[in-house]
Amino acid sequence: MPQYHPPLRDMQFVLHELLDVSAHLQALPKHADFDAETLNQILEEAGRFAAEVVFPLNQSGDAEGCTYAGDGIVTAPKGFKEAYQQYCAAGWPSLACDPAYGGQGLPELVRSVQYEMLNSANQSWTMYPGLTHGAYAALVAHGSPELKATYLPKLISGEWTGTMCLTEPHCGTDLGILRSKAEPLADGSYAISGTKIFISSGEHDLADNIIHLVLARLPDAPAGTKGISLFIVPKFLPREDGSLAERNTIKCGSIEHKMGIHGNATCVMNLDRARGWMVGEPNKGLNAMFVMMNGARLGVGMQSLGLAEVAYQNALAYAKERLQSRALTGPKLKDKPADPIIVHPDVRRMLLTQKAYTEAARAFCYWIGLLIDQEHGHPDEQVRKDSGELVALLTPVIKAFITDNTFESTNLGLQVFGGHGFIKEWGMEQYVRDARINMIYEGTNTIQSLDLIGRKVLADGGAKLMKFGKLVQGFIAENAGRADMKEFIEPLMDLGDKVTQLTAEIGARAMKNPDEVGAAAVPYLRVVGHLVYSWLWARMARIALDKPNDDFYVAKLATARFYFARLQPETAMLIRQARAGSASLMALDAALF
């Protein structure tokens, strides 16, 4: 049976020693009284809920899956509803929500850290409240006062859950060709018709109502993405007093039978003149939905961080206990018939890869969470602007780089188990299956790569990338005189220079042939991801170097050295791939494949 223990010590290291979040949050007027002790107490309680309530449902939920009973009725696995009720009763859905509508008003970073633990415990279950918070955020940003008053309190309390309805059978990422229609009605609402597929949490029995955010076209809408509007479509129509009236004509037609995340209902949703209300302005729905989509992309990064952590914990525990063969340097446990497999170099390579990627991902996600709080609440306009631009730049990196690395990490965890990793009871094969979807949904990782290089880097002449580069350069300058930091500073500086040069090369070639962007995008994103991780690992190494007699920091420093020795050199291959151009990809006629 798998195990999970919230990694509170490492979480606190990132929050307090690496990021000094208390000082940064206290600079925001609405969080001026928020301190480290309060944060630690919240995380301890959140970790207890994740480990004791949600984690025990992970394997059983995977085995049982969701059940479609016909006529639009879907039930979640046994125990999911009761766990969700406990979650709501404890006030967890309201953690980082607006107090004006019943929220607790805590930093968004706190919710992000909580979600790491929930995702380690049970990604499928966590998707239900996770998507709900995304719907909440979209309504906060673009909803009318009337819609906010009607829907936000119920979403914040968890009485109602939320979804995002984008994809249709004939279109995935290309939302410009979606066909769902919205017909204006006399009372100001709309009659919406169409079919949406792959809708996570689209139907279930956890909550009294489900609020769908639906993209559709008005009758006179222009073609393409400029003709998309956003609507809120509830499962049950609400009365003015918040009670539920008749069932709306949006209904689940079936659920998907999937490779992973079995405990979350992935639905085909049919709308037959379902009543909905517009969110934001006509034909600008995609802009409004991007609030939820970008939040979801950051959330998927956090999902993968959670999976990477729990997979590592179990692989490590197994490697310390499993006896097999002797160490190449001679027996380590002479009273045993064999040594634990953690003595073998390649097992250590796999474990250290998991550890290095997981700990860097944690630092990355938490830093972005802090930037989001600064973007939304810092009194200095320039800080808000800088924070927002860094979040925009790095959102596709969070989504793609972390999910790619986590799929590798969960596979390595399975490999550590050997044949037992292939057996369900150990839990590792589920982590591999669950991790795989994270590279696909909320925009495939290729889409994220195109977004990074096209919209986030080349579109503004590299301005946002240079903003991050200044952070790297500042850290290098601060530590240039430290001999003990040379092994980290030199490869960090070298990679920064190479990213600058590679970006300029791709930009110049793309002006002659746009296919050059598509050919270079995926390796380019991984190079940028490694630049972020190199910066973070160098910062963590500096902290560890100053505390040489503590085992926690000894391990941190050793992991940093492993990252720079074994993982960061991947960038040499990636840069060569990016420079290889589009010719070898596009030369073969499609008919000859």
N, C-alpha and C positions, 0 to 999 in steps of 0.2 A: 504493500500500500504506500502511496506517495505521502509526503509530509510537506508542511509549509510553516515557516516561522518568520514573521515580519522582520526584515533586516533593519531594525530601528537604529542600531549603532551606525551603520553606514549611511542611513538616511540623515541622521543628525550630523554626521560629518559633512555631508554635502550642504545641508541647510545652514549650519552655523559656522563651520570652519572655512569652507570653500566660498560660500556665497554671502555669509553674514546677513541672512535675510531679515533678521529683527531690525537692524539698523536701516536697511533699505525700506522695509515696510513702514517703520515708524516715521519715515520722511513723507509718507502719504497721509494727508489729514484724516481720512476715514479709518486709518489703521494705526493712529498715533499711539494707542495704548496696547497694541498687540506685542507680546513679548515671547521669548524663547520658551519659557516655562509653559505658557498656555499652549503653544504649538506642540510641544512634546507630549503634553497630557492628551491633546486631541488625537495625536498619532498613535499613542499607546492604546487608546480606547478603540480607534478605528481599526488598528491591527488586530485587536482581540475579536472584534466583530467579524473581520474578514477570515481569520483563522478558525474561529469556533462555530460560526453560523453559516458562512457562505462556502468555505472550502470543503466541508464534508459532503456538499451536494454536487461537487464537480464531476466525479466519476459516475455517480448514479445518474446525474442529469445527462451526461454524454451517452450512457448506455440506453436510457429510456427515450430521450429526445422529446420533441414536442408532438402533440397528437392533433390531427385534423379530424374532427368528428362530422364534417359536412355542414352545410348551411352556414358557412362562415365562422364556425365555432372552433377555436384552438385552445388547447390547454398546455401549460408549461409542465415540465417534469415535476414529479412529486417533491414537495418541500420548497419549491421556488416561491410560491405564493406566500407561504408562512414566513419565509426569510425576508421577503419584500415587505411584509406587514411589520416585522420587527424593525427593519431599516427605517421605515417611515415613522413608526412610533418613537424611535430614538431621535428623530429630527435630522437624520443625515442628508436627505434631499435638499434641505434648506441651507446647508452649510455656507455656501458662497453666494447666496442670492440676496436680492435687494430687500432690506428691512421694510420698505414701504409696502411690500406685498406679502410680508410674512417671513422673509428670509433672515438669516443670522448675520449677514453682512461681513463674513470673514473673507480673507484674501482668496483669490482664485487659486493661488499656489497651494493653499491648504487642501482644496478639493483635488487638485492634481495629484498631490502626494498620497492622499487617501485612495485615489483610483489606482495607483500602482499596486497597492496591497489587495484591493478588490479584484483586480485583473489577475494577479498571481493566484488568488484563491479560486476564481471562477469567471473566466472571461465571458462565457455565454450569459450568465446571470447578470453580470455588471453592465452588459449592453442595454438592458431595459432602463435602468436609471440614467445611464450615460447619454443615450439618445434623448431622454427627457430633458436633461440639462441643456442639450444643444437646441432643442425647440424653445426652451425658456430664453436662451441667449438671443435667438433670432427675433423673438417677439419683443424683448427689451429694446433691441436696436431699431426695429422697424414697425412694431405694432402700433395701432392707434390707441389712444387712452381707453377707449371702450373695450378693445380686444384685450389690452393688458389687464383691465379690471376684471374681466370675465375669466381669463385663462391663467394668468400668472399665479394667483394664490393657490389654485388647485395643482398646478405643475410643481410649485415650490413645496407644497405639503406632500407630494407624491400620490395624492388621491387620483390624479390623472397622469398618464404617461404620454410620451411624444414619439413621433417618428419623422423621417424625411422621405418623401415620395418623389423621386427624380426619374429613375431608370424605367424605360418602356421596352417591350419585347424587341422592337426593331432598332433601338438605340441604347448604347451604354453611356460612354463618356460624352458622346456628341449630342448634347442636349439641344442643339440648334434644330434638330429634326424631330423633336418630340411632337406628338399629335393630340394630346389631351386638350379638350376644349372647355372653356368657361363661358357660359351664357349669362349675361346680366339679367337679374330679376327685379321686379318692381320695388321690392322692399330693401334694395341695396345689397342683397346677397347675390350669389352666383350659383348656377346649376352646372356642375362639373362632371364631365364624362370622359372615360378613358381607362386604360389598364396600366398599372405600374407593377414592375417585377423586382425581385431581390430586396423586398422591403423588410429590413431587420426590425423585429419587435412589432410587426404590422398588426398582429392579432394575438391575444393571449388572455389569461384570466387573472393576472396579477392585480389589476386596478379596475376601478369602476368605469373609466372612460379612457379612450385613446385619442390623442389629438394629432392629426396628420398635417404636416406642412407639404402642400402639393404644388408642383409646377404645372401650369396649363396656359393655353393661349386664349386671348379674347378673340371675338369674331373678326375684328378689324386689325388684328396684330400683324406687324411686319414679319417677314420671314427671318429665320435664324434666331440667334440668342437675344437679339434686340426686341423680340416679340414674345418674351416669356414673362408671365406674371406669377406671383406667389399667393397661395390661398391657404387659409386654415380651415380644415375640414374635420369636424369632430365625429367620432363613432356614434355618440348620442348627442343630440342637440341640447344645449343648455338653456334653461329658463333664466329669467333675470335674477332670480334669487340664488342661482348656482346649482339648483337641483336639475336632474336630468329628465328630459322629455323623450320624444320618440326616437327610435333608431334611425340614423341617417342611412342613405343608400350608398355607402361605401362598405364593401364586404370582402373578406378574404375568400378567394376562389380555390386556393390550394396552398400547401407549404412545400418548400423545396427539401429534397432528401440530399443532404450535403456531406462533403468529406469531413468537415469539422464543425465546431460551434453548434453541436446538436441541440443544446439546451436553449438556444435562442431561435424563435420562430422567424424564418425567412419566408415571406409571403408574397403571393400574387394578389394584388389588391385591385378590385374592379369597382369603378365609380359609375353609377347610372343616374346621372343628374343629381348627384349628391350636393347638398347645400354647403357652400363655403363662403368665406369672407376674405376680401383681399388684404394682404399684408404688404404695406409699403405702397409704391406707386405703380400704375399700370405699365406693363412692358419693362419693368425694372426688377422683376422678381429674382433674376439670377444674382443680382447684387445683394439683395436681401438674404437669399439662401446661402450665399457665400459665408455669412456669419456662422451658420450651422456647419457648412461643409468644411471650413477651415478649422473650426473647433473640433470637428470629427477627425480631421487629419492629424491634429495634435493628439487627439484621444487614441487614435490607432497606434501612434508611436508609444503612448503610455500602455496600451494593451500589450504590445510586444515587449516592453520593458518588464511588465509583470510576468509574462510567460518566460522570459529569459531568466529572471531571478528564481522562479520556482523550479525550472528545469535544472539550473545550476545547483541549487540546494540539494536536489535529489541525486544528481550525478555525483556530487562531492561525497555525500553520505555513503553511497554505494561503493565508490572507489576506495574509501577508507576501510570498508568492512569486507569487501569481496577478496578472498584469497585465491591467487592464481599465479603460478610461476615464481621464480626467484628474481630478485633485483640483479641486474647485470654486474653490479659491483659486489655481489655476495649477499647472502641471506641477511635480512633485517629482523625478522622474527624467528629466531632459531628454535623456539619452542613450538612453532606452528609448522604445518606441512608445506606452506607456501607463504609468500608475502602478499600484503594488500596491493591491489593493482595501482594504487597511487604512487608506488615507487617507480613505475615504468615511465620513461621520458615521454612517450607519445600520449599516454593517458594524461600526463601533466600538461602537455600541449593543448589537448582538448579542453581540460578544465580551466586552464589559464585563458584560453580564448574566450570561453564563456564568461569568466570573471571580468576580464578586461573590457569586453564589449558591454556587459551589463552595468558595470560601475560607471563607465563613461556615458552610457545612455541615461543613467539616473542623473548625473550632473547636468547633461544637456537638457533633459526635460524640465528639471527643476529651475534651471536658469531661464528657460523660455517662460515658464510659469511666472517667475518673478518679473520678467520684462512685460508680460501681459498686465500684471497689476500696476506697474509703473506707467504703461501706456494709457491705462484707464483712469489713473488717479493721482499722478504726480503733479504738484503745483507748478512745475517749470515746463512751459510749453515745449522747449527744445528737448527735454528729457522724454516727454511723451512722444514727440515725433521720432526721435532716435530709437526709442524702444519699439515703437510700432513698425518701423522700417526693418529692424533686425528680426522681429517676429515674422514679418512678411517674407523676408529673404530666406529664413531658415525653416519655415513650416514644411516645405517639400522635403527638406533634408531630414527633419524629424521623422516624417512619415516613411520615406523610402529607405534611408540609411539604417534606421533602427530596425525596421521590419525585415530587411534583407539580412542583417546581422543576427537577428533573433531566429530566423529560420535556420541559419547555419548553426547557431548555438543550440537550438533544441535538437537538431540532428546530431550534433556532437554529443549532447547529453544522452541521447538514445544509444549512440555508438559506445559510450562508456559502459553501458549496461550489457553490451554484447547481445547475445540471443535473448536475454531477459527484456531488453529494451523493446523488442518486437511483440512482447506479450502484454495484453491489456492491463492485467492486474497491477503492473508496476507503474502505470500512468504515463510513461514517457512518450509512447506513441500518440497519445491524445494531444500532448503539447505540440508535437510536430504537426499534426493535422490542424489544430486550432491556429497555429502560427502561420500556416500557409495562406489563409484567407487575407491576412493583414497586408500582404504584398499586392493584393488585387483590389479590394474594395476601397471606397472613398478616393477613387482615382488610382489606377495602376501605378506601379513605381516608375514605369516609363513616362507616364503622364506627369508625374511629379518631377522627373528629370527635365522634361521639356519645359515645364513651368519655371523651374529654377533658372536654366540657362537662357531661356527665351524672354520670359516676362520679368523675372526678378534680377537678372544680371545684365544681359545685353540691352534690354529695353531702356534702361536709364544710364547706359554707358558705364556700368559697373559701380555706380555711386553707392548703392547699399552694400555691395561686396567690399568696397573700400572702407565703409564704416566699420564693418567687422574687422577688416585688416588692420585698422588703427588700434583696435583692442589687442590684437596679437602683437603688433609692433610695440605697443606700450609695455606689455608684459616682458617682451624680449629686452627692451631697454632697461627695465627695472632690474633684470637679473643678469645682465651682460657681464658684470664683474664677479659673479659667483662661480668659482671653479667647479663646485659640486653640481652646478646646474648645466654645465656644458653639454653633457650627454643628452639633455632634453632640448636645450635652447637651439643647438646647431641644426638638428633635423627639423625642428619647428620652423626656424627661419628659412631653411632651404625649401621646405614645402610651400611656405607662403610665397616665396619668390616664383616658384614653379606654377602655382595657381594663377598668379598675376600674368605670367607669360602665356600660359595655356589659354586663359580667357581672351587675351588680345589676339592670339592666333586664330581661335575659333571664330571670333567676331569678324575678323578680316576675311576669312574664307567664306563665312556665311553670306557676306555681301555679294559674293559672286555666285554662290550655290546654296540655297536654303537647306538642302539635304545634309549639308555639313553639320548643321545644328542637331538634326535627328540622329546622325551617326555618332556624334560625340557626347550626346546628352547623358546617357546612363553612366559611362565611366567618369564623366566630369562630375556628376553629383557625388559619386563615391570619393573622388579626390577631395571635394569640398568637405564631405563628411569627415574624412580623415584629418583635414586641417582643423576642424572644430574639435575632434577628439584629441589631437596632438596638443592643442592649446589647453584643453581641460586636464589632460593627463600631466602636462608639464606643471600646471598650477597645483594639482594634487601632490605631485612629487615634491614640490617645494615645501609644502606643509609637512610632508612626511620626513623630509631631510632634517627638519628642525626638531624632530622628536624621535631620535634614533633608538631609544631604549624601551619603546612600547610596541608590543607585538602587532597591534592593529596597524601602526604606521610602518612597521617593517614589511608587513604584507602589502600595504598600499604601494610602497616604494618598489617592491619586487614586481608587482603587477604593472606598474608604470614602465619599468625597464623591459618587461616582456612585451608590452604593447609596442614600444619603439623598436625593439629588436625583431619581432616576429609578425606584427600586423601592419604597422605603418608602411613597411617596404612594399606592400601591395600597390602603393601609389605609382611606383615606377612602371609596373605593367599597365596600370590604368591610363597613365599619361601616354604611353605608346599606343594604346588602343584608341584613345581620343584623337591622337594625331594621325592615325591611319586613314582617316577621312571616309568618305562615302563610296569611293569608287569600287572597292571590293564587295560592298553590300548591294550596290545598285546595278552592277554590270550584267548580271545574269537575268535574261528575260524571264518574266513570271511564268510563261508557258513551259519553261525548261526545268522548273523546280521538280 
